[in-house]
Amino acid sequence: MKEIRKVLPSARYIYYSDNAHCPYGEKSEAYIRDRARVITRLLLEKGAEVIVVACNTATGAAIATLREEFSVPFVGMEPAVKPAALGTRSGVIGVLATAGTLKASKYLKTKGIYQGDVRIEEHVGEGFVQLVERLELDGPEVERTVRASLQPLLDAGADTIVLGCTHYPFLRPVIERIAGPDVQVIDPAPAVARQVLKVLGSCRAEDHPDNGGGSLELLSSGDPATLRALAAAIG
C-alpha cells in the first residue's frame, strides 16, 4: 500500500485486512482460496478495478483460481528471488517467508529457475506475523524472535535476504540491525507498485498528482484498531 500510493497518490483505495484469520502461512490452500473469494467479492462490490493480493501465501494458494473465476485484473506477490540472485556477491541468498509461501508452486517454480546459479537458503519467520499484528516492532523480545530465524541464513553465508511476507517489512529495521551493513535486504513492494501501474496501462504517476484527491478505506475482519495502527505506521 505504501509503495503503490507513492506512484498513484490520487487513486481511491480499499484495503481489507483479514486479521481475524491470519496468519495464512499455517492454513490449508483450500481455506485460503475460500477466504480470497470472499474478500474479492467484497472488494468488487465496492468498485475495485484492480486487486492486489498483498500476501505471498495467498498469492501462491489462490491467485490462479481468482484469475479463473473473476474478470478483474489481479496483481500478486512473490519473494524477490530474481533480484537477489542477480545482486548476491557470496552466491548465497536467504529467503524469509511463511511455510505456505515456501511450499507454493509459484515460489518453487521461481526458485527452480535460479537455484542452479546461486544457493538459496530458506527459513520460516517464526512468530514474525504475530509480532506485527500485536504492533511489537522492536525491543529485546522482537530481536530474539527475529534473530532465531535470521541467524541460520546469515550463518549459511547469505549476503542478501529476501522478505517473503508482506508483514516482514515492518520488522526491517530490526532485520537490518541484526544482519549488519554488508547484507542487502530486499522488499518486493516497489516492484509490485510498478506492476500495478503496468496493469493500469495508461495511468502514469505524473497523471496523478498528489492533490488530495486520493482516499483510503480500511476494512478488517478482526480488530480494526490493529489495522488503523498499522496504517498509521506506514503514513
C-alpha positions in Angstrom: 0.0 0.0 0.0 2.7 2.4 0.9 4.7 1.9 -2.3 1.6 1.9 -4.5 0.4 5.2 -3.0 3.8 6.8 -3.8 3.1 6.3 -7.6 -0.7 6.7 -7.5 -1.4 9.1 -4.7 -4.7 10.3 -6.0 -6.3 6.9 -6.5 -9.1 5.5 -4.4 -8.0 2.6 -2.2 -10.0 -0.1 -0.4 -7.7 -2.1 2.0 -9.1 -5.3 3.5 -7.2 -6.9 6.4 -8.1 -10.4 7.1 -6.5 -10.3 10.5 -9.2 -12.4 12.1 -7.9 -15.3 10.0 -4.2 -14.8 9.9 -1.5 -16.0 9.8 -2.3 -17.6 6.5 1.0 -19.5 6.4 -0.4 -22.2 8.7 -3.7 -22.6 6.8 -4.6 -25.0 4.0 -4.7 -23.9 0.4 -8.5 -24.6 0.2 -9.1 -22.4 3.3 -7.0 -19.6 1.8 -8.8 -19.8 -1.6 -12.2 -19.6 0.2 -11.1 -16.5 2.1 -9.7 -15.0 -1.1 -13.0 -15.5 -2.9 -15.0 -13.8 0.0 -12.7 -10.8 0.1 -12.6 -10.5 -3.7 -16.4 -10.3 -3.9 -16.5 -7.7 -1.2 -13.9 -5.5 -2.9 -15.7 -5.9 -6.3 -19.0 -4.8 -4.6 -17.1 -1.7 -3.5 -16.0 -0.9 -7.0 -12.4 -2.3 -7.2 -11.0 -2.2 -10.7 -7.6 -3.8 -9.8 -7.0 -6.1 -6.9 -3.6 -6.6 -5.3 -3.2 -9.8 -3.4 -0.9 -8.3 -0.8 0.1 -11.6 0.7 2.7 -14.1 -0.6 0.9 -17.1 0.8 -2.4 -16.1 -0.6 -0.8 -15.4 -4.0 0.6 -18.9 -4.1 -2.5 -20.6 -3.0 -5.3 -18.6 -4.6 -4.3 -16.1 -7.4 -4.6 -18.6 -10.2 -8.1 -19.5 -9.0 -9.1 -15.9 -8.6 -8.0 -15.1 -12.2 -10.1 -18.0 -13.5 -13.2 -17.0 -11.5 -13.2 -13.2 -11.7 -12.6 -10.9 -14.6 -10.9 -8.1 -12.7 -7.1 -7.9 -13.0 -5.1 -9.3 -10.1 -1.5 -8.3 -9.1 0.2 -10.8 -6.8 3.3 -11.1 -4.6 6.2 -13.5 -4.7 9.6 -13.5 -3.0 12.1 -11.4 -5.0 14.4 -14.2 -5.8 15.4 -12.9 -9.2 16.9 -9.5 -8.0 18.5 -11.3 -5.1 20.1 -13.9 -7.3 21.4 -11.1 -9.6 22.7 -9.0 -6.8 24.4 -11.5 -4.4 28.2 -11.4 -4.1 28.6 -14.5 -2.0 26.4 -16.7 -4.2 24.1 -17.4 -1.3 20.7 -15.7 -0.8 18.3 -16.2 2.1 14.6 -16.2 1.9 12.5 -15.4 5.0 8.8 -16.4 4.3 5.9 -18.3 5.7 5.7 -22.1 5.4 2.8 -21.7 3.0 4.9 -19.5 0.7 7.9 -21.8 0.7 5.8 -24.7 -0.5 3.7 -22.9 -3.0 4.2 -23.9 -6.7 4.6 -20.3 -7.7 7.6 -19.8 -5.4 9.1 -23.3 -6.2 9.0 -22.5 -9.9 10.9 -19.3 -9.4 13.3 -20.9 -7.1 14.0 -23.6 -9.7 15.0 -21.1 -12.3 17.8 -19.6 -10.2 19.0 -22.2 -7.8 21.4 -23.6 -10.4 23.3 -20.3 -10.3 23.0 -19.5 -6.6 22.4 -21.3 -3.3 19.0 -20.5 -1.9 18.6 -20.9 1.9 15.2 -20.7 3.4 13.7 -20.1 6.9 10.2 -19.5 8.2 9.9 -16.2 10.0 8.6 -17.9 13.2 6.4 -15.5 15.1 7.0 -12.5 12.8 3.4 -12.1 11.7 2.2 -12.3 15.3 4.6 -9.7 16.4 3.5 -7.3 13.7 -0.2 -7.9 14.3 0.5 -7.1 18.0 2.4 -3.9 16.9 5.5 -5.2 18.6 8.1 -3.9 16.1 11.2 -3.5 18.3 12.7 -4.4 21.7 14.6 -7.3 23.2 11.8 -9.9 22.6 11.4 -8.8 19.0 15.1 -9.0 18.4 15.3 -12.5 19.9 12.5 -13.7 17.7 13.9 -12.2 14.6 17.4 -13.4 15.3 16.2 -17.0 15.8 15.0 -17.2 12.1 17.5 -14.8 10.5 20.8 -16.1 12.0 20.7 -19.5 10.3 20.6 -17.7 6.9 23.5 -15.5 7.9 25.4 -18.5 9.2 24.9 -20.1 5.8 26.6 -17.2 4.1 23.7 -15.3 2.8 24.6 -11.7 1.9 21.1 -10.9 0.5 17.9 -11.5 2.5 14.5 -11.6 0.7 11.5 -10.6 2.7 8.9 -13.1 1.5 5.9 -11.9 3.5 4.2 -8.5 3.5 4.3 -8.4 7.3 8.0 -8.7 7.5 9.0 -5.2 6.2 7.5 -3.8 9.5 10.4 -5.6 11.1 13.0 -4.5 8.6 14.9 -2.1 10.9 15.5 -5.0 13.3 16.4 -7.4 10.5 18.9 -4.9 9.1 20.4 -4.2 12.5 21.0 -7.9 13.1 22.2 -8.6 9.6 24.6 -5.8 9.5 25.5 -3.2 6.8 27.0 -5.8 4.4 23.8 -7.7 3.9 21.2 -6.4 1.5 17.5 -6.7 2.5 15.0 -6.9 -0.4 11.4 -5.9 -0.1 9.3 -6.7 -3.3 6.8 -4.0 -2.7 8.3 -1.4 -5.1 8.2 -3.9 -7.9 4.5 -4.6 -7.1 3.8 -0.9 -7.3 5.4 -0.8 -10.8 3.3 -3.8 -11.9 0.1 -2.1 -10.7 1.0 0.9 -13.0 1.7 -1.5 -15.8 -1.7 -3.3 -15.4 -3.5 0.0 -15.3 -1.9 0.8 -18.7 -2.4 4.4 -19.4 -2.2 5.5 -15.8 1.2 7.1 -15.0 2.5 8.6 -11.8 2.6 12.1 -13.4 -1.1 11.7 -14.3 -1.9 11.5 -10.6 -0.5 14.5 -8.8 -0.8 14.5 -5.0 -3.7 16.9 -5.0 -5.5 15.5 -2.1 -8.0 13.6 -4.3 -7.0 10.1 -3.1 -8.8 8.2 -0.5 -8.2 5.1 1.7 -11.0 3.0 3.2 -9.8 0.5 5.8 -11.8 -2.7 6.3 -11.0 -5.6 8.7 -12.3 -9.0 9.6 -10.9 -8.6 13.1 -10.0 -5.8 15.5 -10.0 -2.6 13.4 -7.7 -0.9 15.9 -4.8 -3.1 14.8 -5.4 -2.1 11.2 -5.6 1.6 12.0 -2.4 1.4 13.9 -0.6 -0.4 11.2 -1.9 2.1 8.6 -0.6 5.0 10.8 2.8 3.3 10.9 3.2 3.5 7.1 2.0 7.1 6.9 
